Amino acid sequence: MSKQNKPDQGRRELLKGLSTAAVVGAVAAGVSKTVIASDQEAKPAEEKSAGYHETQHIRDYYETL
């Protein structure tokens, strides 16, 4: 009776690896969604700034005409 059945360490390592991979995948997906959302929010702000804007510098120029 000195021999005891020891648990299979390979199976435990596999399960640890799978759970680690799932966590890393979830974090990567969350980060990529955040980056995409921040890129989409930044684009409309840039588009609004494009075009003609009457600033004080332009008003001063018009007064000289």
PDB file of N, H, CA, C and O in Angstrom:
ATOM      1  N   MET A   1       0.800  -1.190   0.000  1.00  0.00           N
ATOM      2  CA  MET A   1       0.000   0.000   0.000  1.00  0.00           C
ATOM      3  C   MET A   1       0.845   1.258   0.000  1.00  0.00           C
ATOM      4  O   MET A   1       0.316   2.359   0.150  1.00  0.00           O
ATOM      5  N   SER A   2       2.127   1.115  -0.163  1.00  0.00           N
ATOM      6  H   SER A   2       2.558   0.221  -0.285  1.00  0.00           H
ATOM      7  CA  SER A   2       2.990   2.284  -0.176  1.00  0.00           C
ATOM      8  C   SER A   2       2.852   3.081  -1.474  1.00  0.00           C
ATOM      9  O   SER A   2       3.180   4.266  -1.520  1.00  0.00           O
ATOM     10  N   LYS A   3       2.370   2.429  -2.514  1.00  0.00           N
ATOM     11  H   LYS A   3       2.103   1.466  -2.476  1.00  0.00           H
ATOM     12  CA  LYS A   3       2.170   3.143  -3.774  1.00  0.00           C
ATOM     13  C   LYS A   3       0.805   3.815  -3.762  1.00  0.00           C
ATOM     14  O   LYS A   3      -0.218   3.175  -3.520  1.00  0.00           O
ATOM     15  N   GLN A   4       0.809   5.105  -4.025  1.00  0.00           N
ATOM     16  H   GLN A   4       1.641   5.625  -4.222  1.00  0.00           H
ATOM     17  CA  GLN A   4      -0.446   5.846  -4.108  1.00  0.00           C
ATOM     18  C   GLN A   4      -0.583   6.415  -5.512  1.00  0.00           C
ATOM     19  O   GLN A   4       0.402   6.722  -6.182  1.00  0.00           O
ATOM     20  N   ASN A   5      -1.821   6.543  -5.929  1.00  0.00           N
ATOM     21  H   ASN A   5      -2.621   6.294  -5.384  1.00  0.00           H
ATOM     22  CA  ASN A   5      -2.068   7.144  -7.242  1.00  0.00           C
ATOM     23  C   ASN A   5      -1.888   8.651  -7.141  1.00  0.00           C
ATOM     24  O   ASN A   5      -2.600   9.328  -6.399  1.00  0.00           O
ATOM     25  N   LYS A   6      -0.937   9.157  -7.890  1.00  0.00           N
ATOM     26  H   LYS A   6      -0.359   8.606  -8.492  1.00  0.00           H
ATOM     27  CA  LYS A   6      -0.703  10.595  -7.897  1.00  0.00           C
ATOM     28  C   LYS A   6      -1.494  11.209  -9.054  1.00  0.00           C
ATOM     29  O   LYS A   6      -1.626  10.600 -10.116  1.00  0.00           O
ATOM     30  N   PRO A   7      -2.012  12.408  -8.842  1.00  0.00           N
ATOM     31  CA  PRO A   7      -2.781  13.040  -9.920  1.00  0.00           C
ATOM     32  C   PRO A   7      -1.881  13.343 -11.118  1.00  0.00           C
ATOM     33  O   PRO A   7      -0.675  13.552 -10.987  1.00  0.00           O
ATOM     34  N   ASP A   8      -2.501  13.358 -12.260  1.00  0.00           N
ATOM     35  H   ASP A   8      -3.480  13.188 -12.366  1.00  0.00           H
ATOM     36  CA  ASP A   8      -1.793  13.625 -13.509  1.00  0.00           C
ATOM     37  C   ASP A   8      -1.432  15.109 -13.592  1.00  0.00           C
ATOM     38  O   ASP A   8      -2.313  15.951 -13.770  1.00  0.00           O
ATOM     39  N   GLN A   9      -0.151  15.432 -13.463  1.00  0.00           N
ATOM     40  H   GLN A   9       0.564  14.748 -13.318  1.00  0.00           H
ATOM     41  CA  GLN A   9       0.300  16.828 -13.470  1.00  0.00           C
ATOM     42  C   GLN A   9       0.148  17.457 -14.859  1.00  0.00           C
ATOM     43  O   GLN A   9      -0.076  18.663 -14.966  1.00  0.00           O
ATOM     44  N   GLY A  10       0.264  16.673 -15.901  1.00  0.00           N
ATOM     45  H   GLY A  10       0.445  15.693 -15.814  1.00  0.00           H
ATOM     46  CA  GLY A  10       0.120  17.199 -17.257  1.00  0.00           C
ATOM     47  C   GLY A  10      -1.272  17.769 -17.496  1.00  0.00           C
ATOM     48  O   GLY A  10      -1.429  18.811 -18.131  1.00  0.00           O
ATOM     49  N   ARG A  11      -2.269  17.078 -16.984  1.00  0.00           N
ATOM     50  H   ARG A  11      -2.142  16.231 -16.468  1.00  0.00           H
ATOM     51  CA  ARG A  11      -3.640  17.547 -17.146  1.00  0.00           C
ATOM     52  C   ARG A  11      -3.852  18.856 -16.389  1.00  0.00           C
ATOM     53  O   ARG A  11      -4.520  19.762 -16.889  1.00  0.00           O
ATOM     54  N   ARG A  12      -3.290  18.958 -15.191  1.00  0.00           N
ATOM     55  H   ARG A  12      -2.748  18.223 -14.785  1.00  0.00           H
ATOM     56  CA  ARG A  12      -3.422  20.188 -14.411  1.00  0.00           C
ATOM     57  C   ARG A  12      -2.744  21.355 -15.115  1.00  0.00           C
ATOM     58  O   ARG A  12      -3.284  22.461 -15.146  1.00  0.00           O
ATOM     59  N   GLU A  13      -1.578  21.120 -15.673  1.00  0.00           N
ATOM     60  H   GLU A  13      -1.139  20.222 -15.648  1.00  0.00           H
ATOM     61  CA  GLU A  13      -0.865  22.173 -16.391  1.00  0.00           C
ATOM     62  C   GLU A  13      -1.657  22.616 -17.625  1.00  0.00           C
ATOM     63  O   GLU A  13      -1.694  23.801 -17.956  1.00  0.00           O
ATOM     64  N   LEU A  14      -2.284  21.662 -18.294  1.00  0.00           N
ATOM     65  H   LEU A  14      -2.254  20.700 -18.025  1.00  0.00           H
ATOM     66  CA  LEU A  14      -3.102  21.996 -19.455  1.00  0.00           C
ATOM     67  C   LEU A  14      -4.271  22.890 -19.047  1.00  0.00           C
ATOM     68  O   LEU A  14      -4.550  23.885 -19.714  1.00  0.00           O
ATOM     69  N   LEU A  15      -4.948  22.545 -17.967  1.00  0.00           N
ATOM     70  H   LEU A  15      -4.721  21.736 -17.425  1.00  0.00           H
ATOM     71  CA  LEU A  15      -6.078  23.344 -17.515  1.00  0.00           C
ATOM     72  C   LEU A  15      -5.634  24.731 -17.069  1.00  0.00           C
ATOM     73  O   LEU A  15      -6.335  25.712 -17.318  1.00  0.00           O
ATOM     74  N   LYS A  16      -4.484  24.827 -16.413  1.00  0.00           N
ATOM     75  H   LYS A  16      -3.914  24.030 -16.211  1.00  0.00           H
ATOM     76  CA  LYS A  16      -3.956  26.138 -16.023  1.00  0.00           C
ATOM     77  C   LYS A  16      -3.646  26.972 -17.255  1.00  0.00           C
ATOM     78  O   LYS A  16      -3.933  28.169 -17.289  1.00  0.00           O
ATOM     79  N   GLY A  17      -3.067  26.349 -18.256  1.00  0.00           N
ATOM     80  H   GLY A  17      -2.833  25.377 -18.228  1.00  0.00           H
ATOM     81  CA  GLY A  17      -2.725  27.052 -19.489  1.00  0.00           C
ATOM     82  C   GLY A  17      -3.954  27.544 -20.225  1.00  0.00           C
ATOM     83  O   GLY A  17      -3.966  28.658 -20.748  1.00  0.00           O
ATOM     84  N   LEU A  18      -4.991  26.714 -20.267  1.00  0.00           N
ATOM     85  H   LEU A  18      -4.981  25.809 -19.842  1.00  0.00           H
ATOM     86  CA  LEU A  18      -6.228  27.120 -20.940  1.00  0.00           C
ATOM     87  C   LEU A  18      -6.900  28.286 -20.226  1.00  0.00           C
ATOM     88  O   LEU A  18      -7.405  29.204 -20.871  1.00  0.00           O
ATOM     89  N   SER A  19      -6.907  28.252 -18.911  1.00  0.00           N
ATOM     90  H   SER A  19      -6.496  27.506 -18.387  1.00  0.00           H
ATOM     91  CA  SER A  19      -7.538  29.355 -18.179  1.00  0.00           C
ATOM     92  C   SER A  19      -6.727  30.637 -18.337  1.00  0.00           C
ATOM     93  O   SER A  19      -7.299  31.721 -18.443  1.00  0.00           O
ATOM     94  N   THR A  20      -5.412  30.524 -18.352  1.00  0.00           N
ATOM     95  H   THR A  20      -4.947  29.643 -18.266  1.00  0.00           H
ATOM     96  CA  THR A  20      -4.568  31.701 -18.569  1.00  0.00           C
ATOM     97  C   THR A  20      -4.802  32.268 -19.961  1.00  0.00           C
ATOM     98  O   THR A  20      -4.889  33.485 -20.127  1.00  0.00           O
ATOM     99  N   ALA A  21      -4.903  31.409 -20.949  1.00  0.00           N
ATOM    100  H   ALA A  21      -4.833  30.421 -20.814  1.00  0.00           H
ATOM    101  CA  ALA A  21      -5.146  31.867 -22.318  1.00  0.00           C
ATOM    102  C   ALA A  21      -6.501  32.555 -22.437  1.00  0.00           C
ATOM    103  O   ALA A  21      -6.632  33.536 -23.169  1.00  0.00           O
ATOM    104  N   ALA A  22      -7.503  32.058 -21.732  1.00  0.00           N
ATOM    105  H   ALA A  22      -7.397  31.262 -21.138  1.00  0.00           H
ATOM    106  CA  ALA A  22      -8.821  32.679 -21.774  1.00  0.00           C
ATOM    107  C   ALA A  22      -8.795  34.074 -21.158  1.00  0.00           C
ATOM    108  O   ALA A  22      -9.417  34.998 -21.682  1.00  0.00           O
ATOM    109  N   VAL A  23      -8.087  34.226 -20.061  1.00  0.00           N
ATOM    110  H   VAL A  23      -7.582  33.476 -19.635  1.00  0.00           H
ATOM    111  CA  VAL A  23      -7.976  35.528 -19.408  1.00  0.00           C
ATOM    112  C   VAL A  23      -7.228  36.505 -20.305  1.00  0.00           C
ATOM    113  O   VAL A  23      -7.655  37.648 -20.467  1.00  0.00           O
ATOM    114  N   VAL A  24      -6.133  36.075 -20.881  1.00  0.00           N
ATOM    115  H   VAL A  24      -5.786  35.147 -20.750  1.00  0.00           H
ATOM    116  CA  VAL A  24      -5.344  36.942 -21.766  1.00  0.00           C
ATOM    117  C   VAL A  24      -6.173  37.335 -22.987  1.00  0.00           C
ATOM    118  O   VAL A  24      -6.117  38.485 -23.423  1.00  0.00           O
ATOM    119  N   GLY A  25      -6.923  36.418 -23.532  1.00  0.00           N
ATOM    120  H   GLY A  25      -6.968  35.484 -23.178  1.00  0.00           H
ATOM    121  CA  GLY A  25      -7.780  36.720 -24.680  1.00  0.00           C
ATOM    122  C   GLY A  25      -8.859  37.733 -24.337  1.00  0.00           C
ATOM    123  O   GLY A  25      -9.155  38.624 -25.134  1.00  0.00           O
ATOM    124  N   ALA A  26      -9.444  37.603 -23.162  1.00  0.00           N
ATOM    125  H   ALA A  26      -9.204  36.879 -22.514  1.00  0.00           H
ATOM    126  CA  ALA A  26     -10.484  38.551 -22.747  1.00  0.00           C
ATOM    127  C   ALA A  26      -9.904  39.943 -22.546  1.00  0.00           C
ATOM    128  O   ALA A  26     -10.527  40.938 -22.918  1.00  0.00           O
ATOM    129  N   VAL A  27      -8.725  40.016 -21.964  1.00  0.00           N
ATOM    130  H   VAL A  27      -8.219  39.208 -21.661  1.00  0.00           H
ATOM    131  CA  VAL A  27      -8.079  41.317 -21.761  1.00  0.00           C
ATOM    132  C   VAL A  27      -7.726  41.937 -23.107  1.00  0.00           C
ATOM    133  O   VAL A  27      -7.935  43.133 -23.310  1.00  0.00           O
ATOM    134  N   ALA A  28      -7.201  41.148 -24.015  1.00  0.00           N
ATOM    135  H   ALA A  28      -7.031  40.176 -23.849  1.00  0.00           H
ATOM    136  CA  ALA A  28      -6.824  41.659 -25.337  1.00  0.00           C
ATOM    137  C   ALA A  28      -8.056  42.158 -26.088  1.00  0.00           C
ATOM    138  O   ALA A  28      -7.993  43.187 -26.761  1.00  0.00           O
ATOM    139  N   ALA A  29      -9.153  41.454 -25.985  1.00  0.00           N
ATOM    140  H   ALA A  29      -9.205  40.618 -25.438  1.00  0.00           H
ATOM    141  CA  ALA A  29     -10.376  41.881 -26.662  1.00  0.00           C
ATOM    142  C   ALA A  29     -10.893  43.180 -26.065  1.00  0.00           C
ATOM    143  O   ALA A  29     -11.350  44.058 -26.797  1.00  0.00           O
ATOM    144  N   GLY A  30     -10.827  43.311 -24.767  1.00  0.00           N
ATOM    145  H   GLY A  30     -10.456  42.598 -24.173  1.00  0.00           H
ATOM    146  CA  GLY A  30     -11.276  44.542 -24.117  1.00  0.00           C
ATOM    147  C   GLY A  30     -10.417  45.726 -24.490  1.00  0.00           C
ATOM    148  O   GLY A  30     -10.932  46.822 -24.712  1.00  0.00           O
ATOM    149  N   VAL A  31      -9.119  45.525 -24.563  1.00  0.00           N
ATOM    150  H   VAL A  31      -8.700  44.635 -24.383  1.00  0.00           H
ATOM    151  CA  VAL A  31      -8.211  46.612 -24.929  1.00  0.00           C
ATOM    152  C   VAL A  31      -8.431  47.026 -26.372  1.00  0.00           C
ATOM    153  O   VAL A  31      -8.435  48.218 -26.677  1.00  0.00           O
ATOM    154  N   SER A  32      -8.614  46.062 -27.264  1.00  0.00           N
ATOM    155  H   SER A  32      -8.610  45.094 -27.016  1.00  0.00           H
ATOM    156  CA  SER A  32      -8.799  46.411 -28.673  1.00  0.00           C
ATOM    157  C   SER A  32     -10.108  47.158 -28.880  1.00  0.00           C
ATOM    158  O   SER A  32     -10.172  48.058 -29.718  1.00  0.00           O
ATOM    159  N   LYS A  33     -11.157  46.806 -28.135  1.00  0.00           N
ATOM    160  H   LYS A  33     -11.106  46.075 -27.454  1.00  0.00           H
ATOM    161  CA  LYS A  33     -12.423  47.541 -28.254  1.00  0.00           C
ATOM    162  C   LYS A  33     -12.271  48.964 -27.743  1.00  0.00           C
ATOM    163  O   LYS A  33     -12.868  49.887 -28.297  1.00  0.00           O
ATOM    164  N   THR A  34     -11.485  49.153 -26.699  1.00  0.00           N
ATOM    165  H   THR A  34     -11.000  48.404 -26.249  1.00  0.00           H
ATOM    166  CA  THR A  34     -11.250  50.483 -26.155  1.00  0.00           C
ATOM    167  C   THR A  34     -10.483  51.335 -27.152  1.00  0.00           C
ATOM    168  O   THR A  34     -10.797  52.511 -27.333  1.00  0.00           O
ATOM    169  N   VAL A  35      -9.491  50.761 -27.792  1.00  0.00           N
ATOM    170  H   VAL A  35      -9.236  49.806 -27.645  1.00  0.00           H
ATOM    171  CA  VAL A  35      -8.696  51.501 -28.770  1.00  0.00           C
ATOM    172  C   VAL A  35      -9.553  51.871 -29.969  1.00  0.00           C
ATOM    173  O   VAL A  35      -9.454  52.991 -30.471  1.00  0.00           O
ATOM    174  N   ILE A  36     -10.374  50.976 -30.429  1.00  0.00           N
ATOM    175  H   ILE A  36     -10.454  50.067 -30.021  1.00  0.00           H
ATOM    176  CA  ILE A  36     -11.244  51.259 -31.571  1.00  0.00           C
ATOM    177  C   ILE A  36     -12.245  52.340 -31.205  1.00  0.00           C
ATOM    178  O   ILE A  36     -12.499  53.238 -32.008  1.00  0.00           O
ATOM    179  N   ALA A  37     -12.816  52.276 -30.016  1.00  0.00           N
ATOM    180  H   ALA A  37     -12.609  51.547 -29.364  1.00  0.00           H
ATOM    181  CA  ALA A  37     -13.783  53.281 -29.589  1.00  0.00           C
ATOM    182  C   ALA A  37     -13.120  54.646 -29.463  1.00  0.00           C
ATOM    183  O   ALA A  37     -13.724  55.653 -29.833  1.00  0.00           O
ATOM    184  N   SER A  38     -11.910  54.705 -28.958  1.00  0.00           N
ATOM    185  H   SER A  38     -11.420  53.888 -28.658  1.00  0.00           H
ATOM    186  CA  SER A  38     -11.236  55.995 -28.821  1.00  0.00           C
ATOM    187  C   SER A  38     -10.873  56.557 -30.188  1.00  0.00           C
ATOM    188  O   SER A  38     -10.899  57.774 -30.371  1.00  0.00           O
ATOM    189  N   ASP A  39     -10.536  55.710 -31.148  1.00  0.00           N
ATOM    190  H   ASP A  39     -10.515  54.721 -30.999  1.00  0.00           H
ATOM    191  CA  ASP A  39     -10.253  56.187 -32.496  1.00  0.00           C
ATOM    192  C   ASP A  39     -11.508  56.741 -33.158  1.00  0.00           C
ATOM    193  O   ASP A  39     -11.439  57.749 -33.862  1.00  0.00           O
ATOM    194  N   GLN A  40     -12.637  56.110 -32.947  1.00  0.00           N
ATOM    195  H   GLN A  40     -12.693  55.291 -32.376  1.00  0.00           H
ATOM    196  CA  GLN A  40     -13.875  56.569 -33.553  1.00  0.00           C
ATOM    197  C   GLN A  40     -14.343  57.872 -32.923  1.00  0.00           C
ATOM    198  O   GLN A  40     -14.944  58.699 -33.608  1.00  0.00           O
ATOM    199  N   GLU A  41     -14.084  58.074 -31.647  1.00  0.00           N
ATOM    200  H   GLU A  41     -13.596  57.402 -31.090  1.00  0.00           H
ATOM    201  CA  GLU A  41     -14.470  59.315 -30.994  1.00  0.00           C
ATOM    202  C   GLU A  41     -13.581  60.461 -31.435  1.00  0.00           C
ATOM    203  O   GLU A  41     -14.039  61.603 -31.481  1.00  0.00           O
ATOM    204  N   ALA A  42     -12.338  60.197 -31.759  1.00  0.00           N
ATOM    205  H   ALA A  42     -11.966  59.270 -31.722  1.00  0.00           H
ATOM    206  CA  ALA A  42     -11.395  61.245 -32.145  1.00  0.00           C
ATOM    207  C   ALA A  42     -11.651  61.743 -33.567  1.00  0.00           C
ATOM    208  O   ALA A  42     -11.407  62.916 -33.848  1.00  0.00           O
ATOM    209  N   LYS A  43     -12.124  60.912 -34.451  1.00  0.00           N
ATOM    210  H   LYS A  43     -12.322  59.959 -34.223  1.00  0.00           H
ATOM    211  CA  LYS A  43     -12.313  61.306 -35.844  1.00  0.00           C
ATOM    212  C   LYS A  43     -13.366  62.398 -36.022  1.00  0.00           C
ATOM    213  O   LYS A  43     -13.098  63.353 -36.750  1.00  0.00           O
ATOM    214  N   PRO A  44     -14.551  62.319 -35.403  1.00  0.00           N
ATOM    215  CA  PRO A  44     -15.517  63.399 -35.601  1.00  0.00           C
ATOM    216  C   PRO A  44     -15.000  64.751 -35.110  1.00  0.00           C
ATOM    217  O   PRO A  44     -15.341  65.778 -35.696  1.00  0.00           O
ATOM    218  N   ALA A  45     -14.198  64.781 -34.065  1.00  0.00           N
ATOM    219  H   ALA A  45     -13.920  63.947 -33.588  1.00  0.00           H
ATOM    220  CA  ALA A  45     -13.657  66.034 -33.565  1.00  0.00           C
ATOM    221  C   ALA A  45     -12.721  66.644 -34.597  1.00  0.00           C
ATOM    222  O   ALA A  45     -12.700  67.863 -34.768  1.00  0.00           O
ATOM    223  N   GLU A  46     -11.949  65.817 -35.284  1.00  0.00           N
ATOM    224  H   GLU A  46     -11.965  64.827 -35.145  1.00  0.00           H
ATOM    225  CA  GLU A  46     -11.050  66.315 -36.313  1.00  0.00           C
ATOM    226  C   GLU A  46     -11.841  66.813 -37.513  1.00  0.00           C
ATOM    227  O   GLU A  46     -11.478  67.827 -38.110  1.00  0.00           O
ATOM    228  N   GLU A  47     -12.905  66.124 -37.875  1.00  0.00           N
ATOM    229  H   GLU A  47     -13.199  65.300 -37.391  1.00  0.00           H
ATOM    230  CA  GLU A  47     -13.698  66.537 -39.024  1.00  0.00           C
ATOM    231  C   GLU A  47     -14.403  67.863 -38.749  1.00  0.00           C
ATOM    232  O   GLU A  47     -14.557  68.673 -39.664  1.00  0.00           O
ATOM    233  N   LYS A  48     -14.829  68.101 -37.523  1.00  0.00           N
ATOM    234  H   LYS A  48     -14.704  67.444 -36.779  1.00  0.00           H
ATOM    235  CA  LYS A  48     -15.492  69.356 -37.188  1.00  0.00           C
ATOM    236  C   LYS A  48     -14.527  70.529 -37.276  1.00  0.00           C
ATOM    237  O   LYS A  48     -14.946  71.647 -37.575  1.00  0.00           O
ATOM    238  N   SER A  49     -13.252  70.298 -37.023  1.00  0.00           N
ATOM    239  H   SER A  49     -12.912  69.390 -36.781  1.00  0.00           H
ATOM    240  CA  SER A  49     -12.289  71.383 -37.034  1.00  0.00           C
ATOM    241  C   SER A  49     -11.883  71.764 -38.456  1.00  0.00           C
ATOM    242  O   SER A  49     -11.315  72.837 -38.662  1.00  0.00           O
ATOM    243  N   ALA A  50     -12.160  70.917 -39.432  1.00  0.00           N
ATOM    244  H   ALA A  50     -12.622  70.046 -39.265  1.00  0.00           H
ATOM    245  CA  ALA A  50     -11.789  71.205 -40.811  1.00  0.00           C
ATOM    246  C   ALA A  50     -12.758  72.223 -41.395  1.00  0.00           C
ATOM    247  O   ALA A  50     -13.947  72.216 -41.077  1.00  0.00           O
ATOM    248  N   GLY A  51     -12.243  73.094 -42.245  1.00  0.00           N
ATOM    249  H   GLY A  51     -11.277  73.099 -42.503  1.00  0.00           H
ATOM    250  CA  GLY A  51     -13.096  74.059 -42.919  1.00  0.00           C
ATOM    251  C   GLY A  51     -12.808  75.479 -42.479  1.00  0.00           C
ATOM    252  O   GLY A  51     -11.849  75.738 -41.752  1.00  0.00           O
ATOM    253  N   TYR A  52     -13.639  76.383 -42.921  1.00  0.00           N
ATOM    254  H   TYR A  52     -14.418  76.173 -43.512  1.00  0.00           H
ATOM    255  CA  TYR A  52     -13.435  77.811 -42.674  1.00  0.00           C
ATOM    256  C   TYR A  52     -13.860  78.180 -41.264  1.00  0.00           C
ATOM    257  O   TYR A  52     -14.958  77.844 -40.821  1.00  0.00           O
ATOM    258  N   HIS A  53     -12.974  78.876 -40.566  1.00  0.00           N
ATOM    259  H   HIS A  53     -12.082  79.149 -40.925  1.00  0.00           H
ATOM    260  CA  HIS A  53     -13.268  79.387 -39.235  1.00  0.00           C
ATOM    261  C   HIS A  53     -12.841  80.838 -39.189  1.00  0.00           C
ATOM    262  O   HIS A  53     -11.678  81.152 -39.443  1.00  0.00           O
ATOM    263  N   GLU A  54     -13.753  81.714 -38.873  1.00  0.00           N
ATOM    264  H   GLU A  54     -14.698  81.460 -38.667  1.00  0.00           H
ATOM    265  CA  GLU A  54     -13.418  83.129 -38.785  1.00  0.00           C
ATOM    266  C   GLU A  54     -12.840  83.409 -37.403  1.00  0.00           C
ATOM    267  O   GLU A  54     -13.546  83.397 -36.395  1.00  0.00           O
ATOM    268  N   THR A  55     -11.543  83.660 -37.389  1.00  0.00           N
ATOM    269  H   THR A  55     -10.969  83.671 -38.208  1.00  0.00           H
ATOM    270  CA  THR A  55     -10.855  83.944 -36.139  1.00  0.00           C
ATOM    271  C   THR A  55     -10.563  85.436 -36.056  1.00  0.00           C
ATOM    272  O   THR A  55     -10.828  86.179 -37.001  1.00  0.00           O
ATOM    273  N   GLN A  56     -10.027  85.864 -34.949  1.00  0.00           N
ATOM    274  H   GLN A  56      -9.811  85.261 -34.181  1.00  0.00           H
ATOM    275  CA  GLN A  56      -9.696  87.274 -34.774  1.00  0.00           C
ATOM    276  C   GLN A  56      -8.668  87.715 -35.808  1.00  0.00           C
ATOM    277  O   GLN A  56      -8.733  88.843 -36.298  1.00  0.00           O
ATOM    278  N   HIS A  57      -7.734  86.857 -36.143  1.00  0.00           N
ATOM    279  H   HIS A  57      -7.682  85.941 -35.745  1.00  0.00           H
ATOM    280  CA  HIS A  57      -6.728  87.172 -37.146  1.00  0.00           C
ATOM    281  C   HIS A  57      -7.383  87.464 -38.494  1.00  0.00           C
ATOM    282  O   HIS A  57      -6.987  88.406 -39.181  1.00  0.00           O
ATOM    283  N   ILE A  58      -8.359  86.684 -38.871  1.00  0.00           N
ATOM    284  H   ILE A  58      -8.680  85.919 -38.313  1.00  0.00           H
ATOM    285  CA  ILE A  58      -9.066  86.876 -40.139  1.00  0.00           C
ATOM    286  C   ILE A  58      -9.909  88.142 -40.083  1.00  0.00           C
ATOM    287  O   ILE A  58      -9.956  88.884 -41.064  1.00  0.00           O
ATOM    288  N   ARG A  59     -10.569  88.407 -38.974  1.00  0.00           N
ATOM    289  H   ARG A  59     -10.531  87.804 -38.177  1.00  0.00           H
ATOM    290  CA  ARG A  59     -11.358  89.654 -38.828  1.00  0.00           C
ATOM    291  C   ARG A  59     -10.465  90.879 -38.958  1.00  0.00           C
ATOM    292  O   ARG A  59     -10.850  91.866 -39.585  1.00  0.00           O
ATOM    293  N   ASP A  60      -9.276  90.821 -38.371  1.00  0.00           N
ATOM    294  H   ASP A  60      -8.963  90.019 -37.862  1.00  0.00           H
ATOM    295  CA  ASP A  60      -8.332  91.941 -38.496  1.00  0.00           C
ATOM    296  C   ASP A  60      -7.941  92.165 -39.941  1.00  0.00           C
ATOM    297  O   ASP A  60      -7.819  93.311 -40.374  1.00  0.00           O
ATOM    298  N   TYR A  61      -7.743  91.111 -40.688  1.00  0.00           N
ATOM    299  H   TYR A  61      -7.842  90.180 -40.336  1.00  0.00           H
ATOM    300  CA  TYR A  61      -7.405  91.226 -42.100  1.00  0.00           C
ATOM    301  C   TYR A  61      -8.555  91.860 -42.878  1.00  0.00           C
ATOM    302  O   TYR A  61      -8.329  92.743 -43.705  1.00  0.00           O
ATOM    303  N   TYR A  62      -9.782  91.421 -42.621  1.00  0.00           N
ATOM    304  H   TYR A  62      -9.966  90.703 -41.950  1.00  0.00           H
ATOM    305  CA  TYR A  62     -10.939  91.989 -43.321  1.00  0.00           C
ATOM    306  C   TYR A  62     -11.084  93.474 -43.048  1.00  0.00           C
ATOM    307  O   TYR A  62     -11.512  94.220 -43.929  1.00  0.00           O
ATOM    308  N   GLU A  63     -10.745  93.910 -41.877  1.00  0.00           N
ATOM    309  H   GLU A  63     -10.396  93.304 -41.162  1.00  0.00           H
ATOM    310  CA  GLU A  63     -10.844  95.342 -41.535  1.00  0.00           C
ATOM    311  C   GLU A  63      -9.855  96.172 -42.326  1.00  0.00           C
ATOM    312  O   GLU A  63     -10.090  97.359 -42.548  1.00  0.00           O
ATOM    313  N   THR A  64      -8.738  95.569 -42.764  1.00  0.00           N
ATOM    314  H   THR A  64      -8.546  94.604 -42.585  1.00  0.00           H
ATOM    315  CA  THR A  64      -7.744  96.321 -43.525  1.00  0.00           C
ATOM    316  C   THR A  64      -8.145  96.473 -44.986  1.00  0.00           C
ATOM    317  O   THR A  64      -7.528  97.268 -45.695  1.00  0.00           O
ATOM    318  N   LEU A  65      -9.131  95.762 -45.458  1.00  0.00           N
ATOM    319  H   LEU A  65      -9.632  95.116 -44.882  1.00  0.00           H
ATOM    320  CA  LEU A  65      -9.542  95.849 -46.870  1.00  0.00           C
ATOM    321  C   LEU A  65     -10.367  97.055 -47.152  1.00  0.00           C
ATOM    322  O   LEU A  65     -10.786  97.264 -48.290  1.00  0.00           O
TER     323      LEU A  65
END
